[in-house]
Amino acid sequence: MRAAVAQAERDGGRLDPPLLAILDEAANVCKISDLPDLYSHLGSRGVIPITILQSYRQGVRVWSEAGMDALWSAATVKLIGSGIDDADFADKLSRLVGDHDVQTVSKSHGASGRSTSVSMRQERILAADAIRALPKGSALLLATGVRPALINLKPWYREPDAQRLSAASARATAAITDRALAKGRPTCHDFGQTA
């Protein structure tokens, strides 16, 4: 990512096309300590980080409460899948989804006749317990500038092109592995010898 930012600066400020930096298991495998600080800066350079975490708390453990809050705030798109077991986080999500007006009609009968009254009250659109119970294959989408949405996911491996995508992924992974292993092989030069 730092090399991409340096290249963006040489190219006049932004990478074109942008670089997607997919950080799967970002809190376990390759902990980037200053990721919350880098997040908004990277986007302005055409480096788009996609950070995948198992839970919000996992991010707090690595980057602290303030760091995770900064990362969360800087992310313009947030996708929350099923399996949320953190009550505080589920409540935070429920508050972010927001409230809506619910109309309540009450009727009464008395000596002076019948009367009907209508009142409005606020109710959560998606309560914390509903967020916790999201079924597998669905997710809550929070994106800057648009209303939250409950979406159904379409796994790539169920698409008609899945076999071709899987083969391409396997080839790309093998090529990356081969390059990494080739760089790591010692040469005669590494030992002060000539070939």
N, C-alpha and C positions, 0 to 999 in steps of 0.2 A: 504494500500500500504506500509506503514511503517512497519507493522507486517510482510508483505511478504519479504521486504528487510532484516529484522532481521533474518527471517527463511533462506533466501538465504545465508546469511553470516554463519549461523550455518551449512548449507549444503555444504560449500566449495566455495561459491561465487555466484551461480546461482540457481534459482528454476528449477526443472525438474520434471514434465512438467511446462512450463511457466504459469504465471497467467495473464489473460486478465482483465484489469481494464477498464471497459466501462463507461466513464464519460459523460453520456447524460445530456444535459442542464448544462454543466460544468460552464458556466458563470452566471447561474441563481440560481440553487438549492443549490449546495454545492461548493462554491468558495474556491478552494485550492490556497491560496495566493502565495505559492512558486512552483506551478506546472511547470512554465517554467524552473526553476532551477533543478527540479527533473527529467524532461523529459528524458534527455539522460542517467542519472544515473540509472533510473528505468530499462531501456532496457538492460543495462549491467548486471543487477541482475536477469533477467528473468521475470521482471514485465513489461508487454506490455500495456501502457496506450493508450486507444482509446478515443480521446476527440471529442465530437460532439458539434459544435457551430452553431448558426443561421447565423452568419456573422463574418467576420474578425474584423469589428469594435466592435462587442460585446466583443471579446477577448481583444481588446485594452482598452475598458472601464474598464475591470476587472484587467488586468495585465500591463497596460501602453503600449505605442508603443514599447519600448525596450523589455518588457516582452513577448509581443505577437510575436515580431520578433524572439526572442530566441526560443519560443515554435514552431513556424512555421519552423525555421531552423533545429531544432532537430528532427522534425517528419520526418520519412523516407518514409512514404506514406501519400499522401494528396489526398482526394477525394472531389471534388467541384461539388455540384449539381446545378440544375437550380435555378433561382431566384436571381442572383447576381445583386444588384442595386447600388453598390458602384463603380463609374466610375474609381477611382484610383486603386482599387483592381482588377477590370476587366482588366485594362491596365497592371498591374503588372503580372497578369496571362498570358496575351497575350505575354508579353516579355519573360516569362519563357518558354512558348511553343516554341517560337523562330521564325526565319525567314527561308525562302527558296528562291532559285534563280528562277526567272521568266525570260524566254527568250522573247525578243521583236524583231520582224522582221519588218523592214521598207523597203519599196520599193519606188524608185523614178524614174521618167522619165524626161530626159532632152535632150538637144541638142546632147550630147555625147552618148546617149543611156539609157539603163536601168541599175539601180544599186540596189543591195540588201545589206542591212547591218543587222547584228544581234548584239544585245546588251543584257546584263544581268542586272537585277536589283533585289534588295532584297525586299521581301514582307512578311508581317506577315502570318504565317500559319493559325492562328486563331485570328482574330481581336477582340478587346474588345467588340464591338457591337454583334459579334457572340457568345461570351461567355455569355453576358447578355441575349441573346435569346436562350440559350440551352433549348431544349424541356424537359418537365417532363419525367422522366424515363431515362434520359441520364446524364452522369457526365464526368468531366475532371479528369483524373488520373495522378498524378505526383508522381513518385517513384524514389528513389535514384538509380542511375546507369542505368536507362532505359529512352527511349524517352517518352515524354508525349503521352497520348492516350485518345481518346474520346470513351467512353464505353456506352453500354446499360445496365441498371440495371435489375436484375431479382428479383423482390420482393418475399420474402420467402412465403408470403401468397397466391401467385398464383402457387406455386409448388404443385405437386401431394401429397406430404407429409404434407401439410399445417395444416390439421386438427390434426394430431398427434403432430406436433411441437407446435401448439397453446395450446393443452391440457397439454403438458409437461411444457410449459412456465407458464400456470396458476397454475399447481401444485407446481412448484418451487417458484413462487411469494407468494403463500399461505403459504408455509413452511417458507420462510424468514420472512413474516409478523408474523406468529405464534411465531417464535423464538424471534423476536424483542419485541413482546407484553409480552411474558413470562419473558424476562429479565427485563422489565419495571414494572412488578407487585410487589408491596411492599410485604414483608414477615414480620412475627412477629419479626424476628431478626432486621429488619430495624427500628422498633419502640422501640427497647430495651426490648422486651418481649420474653418470651419463649413459645414455642408451647406446 
